[in-house]
Amino acid sequence: MLEVLVSTNIGRMPKQHAWIEILIGHAVSVEEVDERRVRRWDAPDQRASRTFGDQWHDEQRSIVLIVPSTVARVERNVVINQEHPGFRKLRATKPKPVIWDERLFQ
């Protein structure tokens, strides 16, 4: 959710945002990248992280890629390759509304 706030930069509470929980079973291929593995992962131009992500996507190395968050340095983000042949192995819950704390927008 922090990534959404940083990326949208709208300065007000978003309307009609929803979230889903993705259920990742044991049969799902997952790759995790450490920021030390990709030089300049957190550079503002995002060149290194995008290049890595594009290559991961094109090579279809896994269905799921876990990456470091540049917004909250202790968090991870999950990227899902919807074009991977195993994508159908994932399951998702029904969408639920995001309840934003208004203090974030004061």
ZIZIWO-V130069 format. One record per residue. N is the residue number from 1. PHI is phi in whole degrees, 0 to 359 (999 if undefined). Layout:
BEGIN
n phi
N PHI
N PHI
END
This chain:
BEGIN
n phi
1 999
2 295
3 300
4 297
5 298
6 291
7 287
8 280
9 50
10 268
11 72
12 216
13 293
14 295
15 255
16 60
17 278
18 226
19 225
20 226
21 259
22 263
23 264
24 252
25 278
26 294
27 278
28 272
29 282
30 230
31 240
32 238
33 248
34 264
35 301
36 287
37 282
38 240
39 300
40 64
41 308
42 262
43 296
44 303
45 283
46 59
47 298
48 294
49 292
50 292
51 299
52 300
53 297
54 297
55 295
56 302
57 298
58 295
59 280
60 51
61 291
62 202
63 282
64 241
65 236
66 260
67 234
68 290
69 276
70 272
71 277
72 245
73 301
74 260
75 258
76 232
77 246
78 247
79 250
80 241
81 270
82 290
83 267
84 291
85 303
86 271
87 307
88 294
89 287
90 281
91 232
92 227
93 281
94 291
95 299
96 234
97 291
98 277
99 255
100 277
101 278
102 301
103 298
104 294
105 243
106 268
END
